[in-house]
Protein backbone atom coordinates (compact mmCIF):
# COMPACT_ATOMS: atom_id res chain seq x y z
CA UNK A 1 0.00 0.00 0.00
CA UNK A 2 1.27 3.45 -0.94
CA UNK A 3 0.01 6.60 0.83
CA UNK A 4 1.04 10.21 0.15
CA UNK A 5 -0.35 13.62 1.03
CA UNK A 6 -0.67 16.50 -1.40
CA UNK A 7 -2.14 19.99 -1.20
CA UNK A 8 -4.69 20.92 -3.87
CA UNK A 9 -3.13 23.86 -5.75
CA UNK A 10 -5.89 25.22 -7.97
CA UNK A 11 -8.21 27.74 -6.32
CA UNK A 12 -11.54 26.04 -6.97
CA UNK A 13 -10.30 22.61 -5.89
CA UNK A 14 -11.66 19.34 -7.25
CA UNK A 15 -14.90 20.56 -8.82
CA UNK A 16 -16.43 18.85 -11.87
CA UNK A 17 -13.75 19.43 -14.54
CA UNK A 18 -10.60 18.76 -12.48
CA UNK A 19 -12.34 15.85 -10.73
CA UNK A 20 -13.05 14.33 -14.15
CA UNK A 21 -9.35 14.61 -15.10
CA UNK A 22 -8.42 13.07 -11.73
CA UNK A 23 -10.80 10.12 -12.20
CA UNK A 24 -9.66 9.52 -15.78
CA UNK A 25 -6.05 9.38 -14.57
CA UNK A 26 -6.98 7.05 -11.67
CA UNK A 27 -8.74 4.70 -14.10
CA UNK A 28 -5.49 4.25 -16.06
CA UNK A 29 -4.19 2.08 -13.21
CA UNK A 30 -5.08 -1.43 -12.06
CA UNK A 31 -4.60 -0.64 -8.36
CA UNK A 32 -7.44 0.23 -6.02
CA UNK A 33 -7.13 3.97 -5.37
CA UNK A 34 -8.77 6.13 -2.72
CA UNK A 35 -8.81 9.82 -1.84
CA UNK A 36 -9.03 10.76 1.81
CA UNK A 37 -9.94 14.11 3.35
CA UNK A 38 -10.39 14.49 7.11
CA UNK A 39 -11.06 10.80 7.86
CA UNK A 40 -13.47 10.40 4.89
CA UNK A 41 -12.21 8.01 2.26
CA UNK A 42 -13.76 7.55 -1.18
CA UNK A 43 -12.97 5.59 -4.32
CA UNK A 44 -10.75 7.80 -6.53
CA UNK A 45 -12.36 6.22 -9.61
CA UNK A 46 -15.84 7.48 -8.65
CA UNK A 47 -16.89 10.99 -9.74
CA UNK A 48 -19.67 11.20 -7.15
CA UNK A 49 -17.32 9.99 -4.44
CA UNK A 50 -14.61 12.54 -5.22
CA UNK A 51 -17.12 15.39 -5.58
CA UNK A 52 -18.77 14.42 -2.27
CA UNK A 53 -15.57 15.28 -0.41
CA UNK A 54 -15.98 18.95 -1.34
CA UNK A 55 -12.24 19.47 -1.86
CA UNK A 56 -11.39 23.17 -2.25
CA UNK A 57 -8.08 24.85 -3.06
CA UNK A 58 -5.56 24.74 -0.23
CA UNK A 59 -6.95 21.47 1.15
CA UNK A 60 -4.50 18.67 1.92
CA UNK A 61 -5.69 15.26 0.76
CA UNK A 62 -4.25 11.76 0.97
CA UNK A 63 -3.98 9.60 -2.12
CA UNK A 64 -3.91 5.91 -1.25
CA UNK A 65 -3.30 3.05 -3.68
CA UNK A 66 -3.05 -0.69 -3.24
CA UNK A 67 -2.09 -3.02 -6.07
CA UNK A 68 0.52 -3.90 -8.66
CA UNK A 69 1.06 -0.33 -9.90
CA UNK A 70 0.32 1.51 -6.62
CA UNK A 71 3.54 3.58 -6.55
CA UNK A 72 3.12 4.78 -10.14
CA UNK A 73 -0.57 5.55 -9.55
CA UNK A 74 0.06 7.71 -6.49
CA UNK A 75 2.98 9.58 -8.11
CA UNK A 76 0.97 10.24 -11.26
CA UNK A 77 -2.08 11.56 -9.37
CA UNK A 78 0.08 13.76 -7.13
CA UNK A 79 1.73 15.22 -10.22
CA UNK A 80 -1.72 15.99 -11.67
CA UNK A 81 -2.91 17.68 -8.46
CA UNK A 82 0.31 19.73 -8.13
CA UNK A 83 -0.04 20.91 -11.73
CA UNK A 84 -3.28 22.66 -10.76
CA UNK A 85 -5.09 20.65 -13.49
CA UNK A 86 -3.73 23.14 -16.05
CA UNK A 87 -6.19 25.81 -14.89
N, C-alpha and C positions, 0 to 999 in steps of 0.2 A: 504494500500500500504506500502511495506517495501523497504527501500533504504539503501544500505551500500556501502562504498568505500573499495577497496582493491588494493594493489599493486601487479602486476604480478611478481612473484619471479624468475621463470626460465628464463635463458638468452635469449632464442630465442623467448619467448613470446607465443602468441596463434597462432602458425602455424598449419599446417594440423592435426598432431597427437594429440596435446593437445586440439585443438579446437574440435576435434571429441569426446574426453573424456568429455569435457565441455558440448557439445550438448547432449550427451547421458545422462548425469546427469540431465540436465535441463528438458529433456523429461520424467523423472521419476515423475515429479510433474504436478498437474492439473493447477496450476496458470499460468497466462501469465507472461513471464519473458523476460526482456530486458537487454542488455549490453549497457552502454553509455561511450563514450570516447570523450572528448572535444566537447560537444554539439551534437554529432551524436549518435543516438540511433537505435539499431537494435534488431531484435527478437533473443533471446538467443538460440532458438531451430532451427535456420537456419544456416547451415554451411557457405553458401555464405555470409550471413549477418555478422557473426562473423569474418570471414576472411577479409571482406572488410574494417574492422576497422584498420587493420594493427597494431595490438597490439604487441609491443615488450617488452622485459624484462625491468623492472623498470617503466613501465607505470602504472598510477593509473586509474582504471576503476570503474564505478558504476554498481552494480548489482541491478536491480529493479524488484520486483515481486508484482503481484496483484492477489489475489484469496484466496481460502480456506486454502492452505498450503504455503502461501507466506513467512512466517517467516522461516519455515523449509527449503524451497527452497533456500533462500538467504544464510542462514547459511551453508548449504551443499555445495553450489557453492563457497563460500568464502573459506571454508576448502580445497576444491579441488585446488583452485588457490594458496593458501598459501603453499600447499604441494609441489608446483613446478611440479605437474603432474607426480611425481615419476621419474623425469629425472635426 
